[in-house]
């Protein structure tokens, strides 16, 4: 869910915190990627013309494999180093949010059975998507064969990735979840927030320091604002939206002072019980990640096995031609030349390649 209304609040109260950039701006940088969110997006968006999943000849769903492969190769082509971060066990405080999501899935499945148009059925079906262990294992295997590193987090992926960015291990965190800022991520990247721009190579970069300056809040005050707005770890206060939450924090600076003021007299008991622990969850990995002992999985590209995985093994990607073998270094080295040949020869997606490097 992220933080309710935070994007809109930043647009209005700290607009300079959002930069619109071409993806080429990240050339030479390292990015931590929220793996679960990307897999989920690929399962939603990588579809056939009739909105069905991309599948192999034996019926296996491969939308997530196809999408992550394209996305990763695109980054490598631009000399951007991706590090995927996978979710671990969620905190117990997130139980209510998970339960609510499960209920929404069940409701959508019931509505699908009653839907009469194919468009309605397709839209409802996308609301029922849940990631499975098989999806995760598929992508981990793909990344290992491509020689792309990944981290298995001990908790929430965005929390782990945020600390990696804060410690300077990566330059940005790529995600759509705005709670990444509440976790202390200095710089996050998401899909372009300017809806008038349709190009997929344009991104939005949000700078936490500029957000705090625009809001005139400290980081601790910002975390309290995020909790009041509504987050995954704590119930919302009825009739307290984003703007009112912002005004409360500007006036009282923290949740305790707001409660003591009695200006907000409809605060649920569950909120009072959970808000302080929610703060701790937003700082769960702060200064607790040992970069020397990071659970990082690294490998070298194995081109032959990658070819077998994408083409031969159960004919996973039936629409992809055999990967070219002549003139290709098995080491791969994430070079632009390799990816350019890969894209031009196999996928004919030269529009993804930086025109300056053609």
N, C-alpha and C positions, 0 to 999 in steps of 0.2 A: 504494500500500500504506500509506503514512504511517509511523507509528511503532508497532511491535507492543506492544500492552498498555498504551499510555500513558493512554488514557481511563480504564481501570480503576484504574491507579495514582493518577491525579489524584482519582478518586472516593474512594479510601481514605486517601491521604496529604495531600491538599490539597482537601477537599470544598468549602471556602468559595470556591474559585476558580471554581466553576461556579454561575452565576446562571440561574434559570429566569424568563423574561420573556415578556410578550406582544409580538407583532411591533410593536404600536403604540409600544413603548418606543423604537423607532428613528426615530420621526417627527422630521423636521428634520435627520437625519443622512445622511452619505454612506457608502456601502459599496462595497468592491471585491469582485467576485464571480468565483469560479473558474469561468470559462466552460465549460471542457472537462468538469468534473465535473457541472455543471448539465445540459449537453447529454446526457451519458451517463445521468444519472438520468431525464431525460425520455424517452429512448428505451426505458428499462426500464419506467417507470411509466405513461406515457401510452399506454394500450392500449384496444382495444375489449373488449367483454364476453367474446369468445372468445380474448383475449390476443394478438390480431394487432395489428400496428402501425396507427395512424391513417394513412389514406392519402387522397390526392386522387382525383378521378374518373379521372385517367389513371394511377393506381397509384403515384404518388410518395409516399414515406414523409414524413409531416409531423408525427410525434409531437414531434420536437424543436422545430419551429417553434411548434406549438400550446402546448407546455409553457412555453417561454421567453416567449412573448407573454403568457400568463396571469400568470406569475411577475413579469414586469417591470411589467405594468399594475397588479398588486396593490401592488407597492412604490410606484409613482408615486401611486396612490390614497391612500396613507398618508403622502405627502410625504417619501418616502425616495428619495434620489438614488442610483441604481445606476450603477456603472462596471464593465463586464465586462472581465476580463483573460484574454487568449487565450495559450495555450502557444506558445513558440517552440521552437527545437531543443533537445532534452534533452541534458544533459551526458553525456560518454562513459562516466562511472562508472555510469550507469544502464543500460548495455547488458545486463548480466546480468538485471536486473529485467525489462526489455522482452522479452528472449528467453524468460524464464520465463512471462511473460504470453502470449506467442505460442504457447508449448507447451500452456498450459492451454486456450487457445481451440481448438487443434487436437484436443486430447483431448475437449473438450466436443462438438465437431462430430461426432467419431466416435461418442461415446456417444449423440448424438441419433439417429443412423442405427439404433442398436440398441434405442432406447427403445420401449416398447410402449404406454405411456399418454400421453395428450395433456398431462397435468399435468407428467410428467417431461420431455417434449419442450419444453414452454414454459419450464420452469425452466432446462434446459440451453441453450436458444436465447438466453436473457438473458445467459448466461456467454460467448457468442460475439460480443457486440456490440463493434464497434470504430468509433471516430469516423473519418470521412473528411473530405477537403478540402471535399467538397460540403456536408457537415453544417455545417462552420465557415463557409463562404461564405454559406449560407442564413441563419445567425444574424447574421452581420455586416450583411447586407443588411437584415434585419428591424430591427436596432438603428438603422441609419442612417435608415430611414424613420420610425421612432418618435421620432427625435431623442435617442436615448440614447447616451452616450459609451462608447467601448471603447478598450482599450490592447492593442497587439500586443507582447507581451513578447519580450525577446531570449533568454529561457531559460524556466525553469519559472515558470508563472503564479503559483503560491502564493508563490514567492520574491519575485517582483516586487510582488505585492499586499501582502506583508508589509512591504516597505520603504516602499511608499506609505502604509501605516498608521503605521509608525514615524515617518515624516517629517510626519505630520499632514495628508496630502492627503485621506485618508478616515478615518472613525472606527472602522470595523470591516472585517474580511475575512470573507466568507461562503464557507465551504467545509466539507467533511467530512474533509479530510486533516489529521491531527494534526501532520504535519511542518511545518505552517504556524507552530506555536509554536517549533519548532527554528530556523526562519528568522528568528525574532525578532519575530513579530507580537505587538503588545501586547494586542490583543483580537480574538478570533475568534468567529464565530457558526456554529453547526451545528444540525442537527435536534435537537429536544428529547431529552435523554439520559434523562429520566424516562419509562420505558416505560409507566407507568400513565396517562400523559397522552396522549390520542389526538388532541387538537385540533391542526390543522396551523398555527394562528397562534401557537403557543407554541414558543419557541426556547431554546436554551442558549447563554449567553455565557461564554466562558472567558478569564480575565484572566491573562496571563503573569506579571506581578509577584506576584500572589497564589499562583500555582503555585510560583514560586521560593521565596517565603517559607515555604510549607507544606513543600516539599521540603528547605528549608535548604540550597539550592545557589545558586551564582552562575550567570549565564547560560552561561558557558563550560563549567561543570561539567554543566549541564543538557544542553548539546549532546552532551557525551561520553556522558551517560546515554542519550540518544536513539539514538546510534550503537550502543551496547552492546545496547539493547533490540532493535534490528533496524530498518534503514531501507533506502531504495531504492538507496543508493550504496555499501553495504558489506555483505559477508556476515555472518551472525550467528555467534556462538560456540556450538558444540554444548553443550546442557544448561545454557545460561545464559539464563534467561528474564527477565521484567521485574523481579520481586522481587529476584532475585540481582544483576541489573545495578544496581538501586537501592542495594543493600547495598554492592556494590563501590565505587560512586562516593562514597557517604557515608564509607567507610573510607579510600579512596585518593585521592579528589578528581579524578583524571584517569586516562586510559587508560595513559599511560606508567608511572605509579607502580604500576598494577595489573600490567602486564607485568613490571616489574622485581621485583615482590614474589614472582613465581612461584607465587602462590596459585591462579592459574587456569592449569593446565598443558595445556589442550587448545585453545589459541588457534590457528586456522588461519593459515598463512603469508599467505594472500590478505587476511585481516583486517588483519594487521600492515602490509601493503603499501598498503591503501586507507583506513585510518581517518583519517589526518591530512588527506588530500585531501578526505574527506567533510566534515570540519570546515570546510574552506575553501569547499566548495560551499554549506554552510548560511549562509555570510556573503558569498555571491557578489555580492549587490547592496548590501550594507551601505555606506552613505555613497557609493554610486556612481551613484545615480539623480539626474539633474538635473531638478528639477521644472519648471524653465523650458523644458526641451527634451524633455518627455515625449512618447513616440510615441502621443499621444492622438488618436483619430479622433472629431471632434465634428460634429454636423449639427443642422439644425432639422427638426422633424417635417413631413413632407409627407403630409398627410392623404389627398389624392387618390391618390398613388402607394401609400400604405400600404393603402388600400382595394383598389386594383388587385392588389397583391401578395398580400393575404390572400384575396381573393374571386375576382378575374377571371383572374389569371395562372395558367394551367393548372388553374384551379379548385382551388387548393391546399387550402383549408379548406372543403370542400363543405357542412359542416354549419353554417357561420356565415352569418347573414343579412347583407344588405348593410349596411355601416356607415352610421349616420345622418349626414346632411349638414346639415340645418337646425339652426341654433342652436349650431353647433360652430365654435369659432375654429380657423382653419387653423394658427395659431401653436402651438396645443396648450399650450405652456408648462408641461406636466406638471402641470396643475392637477387638484385633486381633482374639481372639477365636471366636467371633460372625461371623466376616467376613470370617474366615477360614471355618467354618461350612456352611455358606451361599454359598460360592463358591464351596466347595467340594460337597455339597448335591444338589445344584440347577444348577450350571453352569459347573461343572467339569472343572474348569479353574485353577487347582492347580498349573499350571506353573507360575501364577501370584503371588502366595504366596511365601514369603521369605522362602527358603529351611531351614534356620536355625530355623524357628518357626514351622515347621511341626512336 
